[in-house]
Amino acid sequence: MMKKCRRCSKPATLHITEIRKGEVQQLHLCETCAQKYLSSGQETDEDGLTLSSGDESLDAADDLACPHCGITFRQFRTQGRLGCPHDYKVFETELNELLKNIHDDTQHCGKAPHQTSESSQEQFRLIKLRKELQAAVTDEAYERAAKLRDEIQEVETKLKPAQPS
């Protein structure tokens, strides 16, 4: 699986492993962020990223803490585990961004049960295609939208009951 940049989610082209305070820390950076990182002589945070990089939203999110269990977003990023069920709401925005970066989506699209009928699978596919079409139009990706429209029409034709002649 290709790693994404720690700061901007582009594909990482530079992978740095450092030992800081006795701990191994890995940085995955895209070319742009790597140039900024390597050329700056500024103070760095514990992940080795410059604090004055213009990424204040990440710094602000790191200080965000759950009022129920007290875990901070920085602790979650370090440990990889949330402290309580309330953290999903407290860190909702940050977790959605993280899921989008890792999985390219925020909704699980697993396999359908084996006993699912073909028409049910087609209905599910139709719903998914319509969502993709809506996203493509929003993103002004009109060529993709046209392909999706054609695919939707094809699925709808399959789902229509045969008309008596």
C-alpha positions in Angstrom: 0.0 0.0 0.0 1.4 3.4 -1.0 2.0 5.7 1.9 0.6 9.2 1.9 2.2 12.4 3.0 1.9 13.1 6.7 1.0 16.8 6.0 -1.1 17.0 2.8 -2.1 13.4 1.9 -0.4 13.4 -1.5 1.6 10.2 -2.3 4.8 10.2 -0.2 8.0 10.1 -2.1 10.4 10.7 0.8 10.5 8.3 3.8 12.6 9.4 6.8 13.3 7.3 9.9 14.7 9.3 12.8 15.4 8.4 16.4 14.3 11.2 18.7 14.5 10.9 22.5 15.1 7.2 22.1 12.0 6.5 20.0 11.9 5.6 16.3 9.8 8.0 14.3 8.9 7.7 10.7 8.0 10.5 8.4 6.3 10.0 5.0 6.4 13.2 2.9 5.5 14.3 -0.6 8.2 16.1 -2.6 6.8 19.6 -1.8 6.5 19.0 1.9 9.9 17.2 2.0 11.6 20.2 0.4 10.0 22.5 3.1 11.1 20.0 5.8 14.6 19.7 4.6 15.2 23.4 3.9 13.8 24.7 7.2 16.0 25.1 10.2 13.0 25.8 12.3 11.8 24.1 15.5 10.1 20.8 14.9 7.4 18.9 16.8 7.8 15.3 18.1 7.0 13.9 14.6 9.8 16.0 13.1 7.5 18.4 11.3 8.1 22.1 11.4 5.7 23.8 13.8 5.5 27.0 11.8 4.6 25.3 8.5 1.2 26.9 8.1 -0.5 23.7 9.3 -2.2 25.2 12.3 -5.2 23.0 11.9 -3.2 19.9 12.7 -1.6 21.6 15.7 -5.1 22.7 16.9 -6.5 19.2 16.4 -3.6 17.7 18.4 -4.6 19.7 21.4 -8.3 18.6 21.1 -9.2 16.4 24.1 -12.2 14.2 24.9 -14.1 15.6 28.0 -15.0 12.0 29.0 -11.7 10.1 29.0 -9.2 13.0 28.5 -7.3 11.5 25.5 -6.0 14.1 23.1 -5.9 13.7 19.3 -2.1 13.6 19.5 -2.3 10.7 21.9 -4.6 8.9 19.5 -2.3 9.5 16.6 0.7 8.2 18.6 -1.1 5.1 20.1 -3.5 4.4 17.3 -6.3 3.7 19.8 -9.2 5.9 21.0 -10.0 6.1 24.7 -13.8 5.8 24.8 -16.8 5.7 22.5 -17.3 9.4 22.9 -14.1 10.0 21.0 -15.7 9.2 17.7 -17.9 12.4 18.1 -15.2 14.5 19.6 -12.7 13.7 16.9 -15.3 13.2 14.1 -13.8 15.8 11.6 -10.2 14.6 12.1 -11.2 10.9 11.9 -13.1 11.5 8.7 -10.1 13.2 7.1 -7.9 10.3 8.3 -10.2 7.6 6.9 -10.5 9.5 3.6 -6.6 9.6 3.4 -6.2 5.9 4.3 -9.2 4.3 2.5 -10.2 7.0 0.0 -13.7 6.9 1.5 -15.4 7.4 4.8 -18.0 4.7 4.3 -17.4 0.9 4.6 -18.3 -0.8 1.3 -17.8 -4.5 2.3 -19.0 -7.6 0.6 -22.6 -8.6 0.2 -24.0 -11.7 1.9 -23.9 -14.8 -0.3 -27.7 -15.2 -0.3 -28.3 -11.7 -1.6 -30.3 -11.8 -4.8 -28.9 -10.4 -8.0 -31.6 -7.7 -8.1 -30.6 -6.6 -4.6 -27.0 -6.4 -5.6 -28.0 -4.3 -8.6 -30.1 -2.0 -6.5 -27.1 -1.5 -4.2 -24.9 -0.8 -7.2 -27.4 1.7 -8.5 -27.4 3.6 -5.2 -23.6 3.6 -5.2 -23.4 4.8 -8.8 -25.9 7.7 -8.1 -23.7 8.8 -5.1 -20.6 8.7 -7.3 -22.5 10.7 -10.0 -23.5 13.3 -7.5 -19.9 13.6 -6.3 -18.6 13.8 -9.9 -21.0 16.7 -10.7 -20.0 18.5 -7.5 -16.4 18.1 -8.5 -17.2 19.2 -12.0 -15.7 16.0 -13.4 -18.2 15.9 -16.3 -16.5 13.1 -18.3 -16.7 10.8 -15.3 -20.3 12.0 -14.7 -21.3 11.1 -18.2 -19.8 7.6 -17.9 -21.6 7.1 -14.6 -24.9 8.3 -16.1 -24.6 5.8 -18.9 -23.8 3.0 -16.3 -26.8 4.0 -14.2 -29.1 3.8 -17.3 -27.7 0.4 -18.1 -28.4 -0.9 -14.5 -31.9 0.7 -14.5 -32.6 -1.1 -17.8 -31.6 -4.5 -16.2 -33.8 -3.8 -13.2 -37.0 -2.9 -15.2 -39.4 -5.8 -15.5 -40.0 -7.1 -19.0 -42.9 -5.3 -20.7 -45.5 -7.6 -22.3 -45.8 -7.1 -26.0 
